[in-house]
Amino acid sequence: LERSMYQGYCLVPYLFIFPMDILDYMLDDYKYKIEELILLDTSRHITSMFMDNTSLFLKDDSKNLNNIIEVLDIYSKASGTKIN
């Protein structure tokens, strides 16, 4: 897509879900070793993907930050999205 789409189109949710699913798999990939915050007494990771917004909650570690930047850079180049 060259520009944004009207949010009333029925395909818009799917155009978000498919690339976000790929990003989610990349984040789960073992080789990137990204340490997310884990809720107390559970094994649930905290990552929020809703509409056109994605929030990642990570442990504050410089190695972790470098790894997430690497993943987002790969994703951005492959999908054509801009990360801000």
PAROMAR-811228 format. One line per 10 residues: number of its first residue (from 1); for each residue x, y, z of C-alpha. Coordinates in nm, 2 decimals, padded with zeros to 4 digits. Layout:
<recs>
NUM> X:Y:Z  ...
</recs>
This chain:
<recs>
1> 00.00:00.00:00.00  00.13:00.34:-00.09  -00.09:00.53:00.16  -00.33:00.46:00.45  -00.67:00.31:00.39  -01.01:00.42:00.51  -01.08:00.22:00.83  -01.43:00.13:00.72  -01.30:-00.12:00.46  -01.36:-00.48:00.56
11> -01.01:-00.58:00.47  -00.83:-00.33:00.70  -00.84:-00.56:01.01  -00.68:-00.84:00.82  -00.42:-00.62:00.67  -00.31:-00.55:01.03  -00.35:-00.90:01.17  -00.14:-01.09:00.91  00.18:-00.88:00.95  00.13:-00.86:01.33
21> 00.11:-01.24:01.35  00.45:-01.26:01.17  00.59:-01.01:01.42  00.45:-01.21:01.71  00.62:-01.52:01.57  00.95:-01.33:01.53  00.93:-01.21:01.89  00.87:-01.57:02.01  01.16:-01.70:01.81  01.42:-01.85:02.04
31> 01.72:-01.72:01.86  01.65:-01.35:01.94  01.64:-01.42:02.32  01.41:-01.13:02.41  01.32:-01.13:02.77  00.97:-01.00:02.82  00.83:-00.91:03.16  00.64:-01.20:03.32  00.34:-01.14:03.55  00.39:-01.27:03.90
41> 00.31:-01.63:03.96  00.22:-01.69:03.59  00.40:-01.76:03.27  00.20:-01.50:03.06  00.41:-01.26:02.86  00.29:-00.90:02.83  00.26:-00.79:02.47  -00.02:-00.58:02.35  -00.12:-00.57:01.98  -00.44:-00.37:01.91
51> -00.56:-00.19:01.60  -00.26:00.00:01.47  -00.06:00.00:01.80  00.18:-00.25:01.94  00.33:-00.23:02.29  00.61:-00.45:02.42  00.69:-00.47:02.78  01.05:-00.59:02.83  01.31:-00.63:03.10  01.53:-00.32:03.12
61> 01.86:-00.45:02.98  02.08:-00.31:02.70  02.12:-00.65:02.54  01.74:-00.69:02.54  01.70:-00.35:02.38  01.96:-00.43:02.10  01.78:-00.76:02.03  01.44:-00.60:02.00  01.58:-00.33:01.78  01.72:-00.60:01.55
71> 01.39:-00.78:01.53  01.20:-00.46:01.46  01.45:-00.36:01.20  01.41:-00.69:01.02  01.04:-00.68:01.04  01.03:-00.31:00.92  01.24:-00.39:00.62  01.04:-00.70:00.53  00.69:-00.55:00.57  00.76:-00.19:00.47
81> 00.62:-00.06:00.79  00.77:00.23:00.98  00.86:00.19:01.35  00.84:00.49:01.57
</recs>
